[in-house]
Amino acid sequence: MDEMKLKEYASLIAVQGLNVQKGQVVVINAPVEAKVLVREVARAAFEQCEAGDVIVRYKDLEVERERILHANRQAFEKVPAYESQFFNETAEKGACYLSITGADPDGMNGVDMKRSVEYAGRLRMATKYYQNKLERMESSWCVAACPTMGWAEKVYPELSGHEALERLWNAVFEACRVEPGKTRENWQEHNRSFEKHVELLNALDIEYLHYKNGAGTDLNVPLVRDYRFAGGSSTLRNEKGTVYFPNIPTEEVFSAPDKYGASGRLHATMPLIYNGSVIDNFWFEFRDGKVVDFDAGTGKEVLEALLGSDKNARYLGEVALVPVDSPISDMHTLFYNTLFDENASCHFALGTAYLECKEGGMELAGDQLDEAGLNESRIHVDFMVGSPDLRITAHCADGRDVEVFKDGNWTGLFC
């Protein structure tokens, strides 16, 4: 891979993605294969941002596979105190968090993921303090990717291992607007591009969005009252108003659907990779906001476990708009990685809603969230629904129907 671009990419993640502050602790969660990127991000955090410390937590997918297959039941029934303490205590000390994706999408094929899915839910509950810090925009976080051999060979099966890996690195650099000497400027300009769509959508006073395409989607999705669309960078609720990018790359504008509102059929148009397993050719039927029926051509048992994560896993938490002519979509590549595929397609998420997507949402908790229509769950899992024939119409409070998407792209006043 291009070493200069790698350093530029690592700098982007540390300086703009996390926006590491002087003296701050940086926590990096990454697959073991991502060490080349981890080292450069750590170097950038120390040398460019004067980080106080960088703590790296590696995960080995092959070891995790063996654990799921062979570890005793008790290993998944309780979250160890040291695990929850680590996240909660680092959050209390003001750490920022980087998650690096890129593990082999097929790494968990053939493995019953029920125990892993249930454990992930328990971990989320055990680290509630840490989760609240992120959700309430009190700690910065970023998700980025590092190409690995297994991932590259899945994306480019026609190429040999190292050729596929090189090509995937180039694709990641392109998608992330990495250009030596210009990356920071590229992202500042990109961030400004979200403002138009966010302002227009927020001004419409939308009651619900109607989705329809030839894949079988025909869905009405009400938004929460006093909804807000957002996109691009986020701003911490601190004295500095620290600006950071939760996702690198990002092309979406997103908001919060009313938890109890979705009605109709919704078909996914891309595979979903969840905990190392592939779910494909799947659909959901919604009634009063809840998934009441579903099916999948591949990975149905994983999808069933996902929907059973908790009582609110069958409700939506996010609606996101991405045109089919987005820069990542124009690469005409199925990445088998949600971070990239969600930025090539309109998508929804099952599970927790983003509190920033409702006016005053950050001040709500417990039953107040439910009353406001904001879903709260142990999960937040994106799945893609965009297509070249997708049409999205906004029904507004004043009775107008405003076309937002036509043929998969922004239309009318949104162009």
Sequence and secondary structure as in RCSB ss.txt:
>XXXX:A:sequence
MDEMKLKEYASLIAVQGLNVQKGQVVVINAPVEAKVLVREVARAAFEQCEAGDVIVRYKDLEVERERILHANRQA
FEKVPAYESQFFNETAEKGACYLSITGADPDGMNGVDMKRSVEYAGRLRMATKYYQNKLERMESSWCVAACPTMG
WAEKVYPELSGHEALERLWNAVFEACRVEPGKTRENWQEHNRSFEKHVELLNALDIEYLHYKNGAGTDLNVPLVR
DYRFAGGSSTLRNEKGTVYFPNIPTEEVFSAPDKYGASGRLHATMPLIYNGSVIDNFWFEFRDGKVVDFDAGTGK
EVLEALLGSDKNARYLGEVALVPVDSPISDMHTLFYNTLFDENASCHFALGTAYLECKEGGMELAGDQLDEAGLN
ESRIHVDFMVGSPDLRITAHCADGRDVEVFKDGNWTGLFC
>XXXX:A:secstr
  HHHHHHHHHIIIIIIS   TT EEEEEEEGGGHHHHHHHHHHHHHHH  SEEEEEEE HHHHHHHHHHS THH
HHS  HHHHHHHHHHHHTT EEEEEE   TTTTTTS  HHHHHHHHHHHHHTHHHHHHHHTTSS EEEEE   HH
HHHHH TTS HHHHHHHHHHHHHHHTT  TTTHHHHHHHHHHHHHHHHHHHHHS EEEEEEE TTS EEEEEB T
TB  EES EE SSSS  EE SBSS   EEE B TTT EEEEE  S EEETTEEEEEEEEEEETTEEEEEEEEE H
HHHHHHHTSSTTTTBEEEEEE  TTSTTGGG    S HHHHGGGS EEEEE   GGGBTTGGG  THHHHHHT  
  S EEEEE   TT EEEEEETTS EEEEEETTEE GGG 
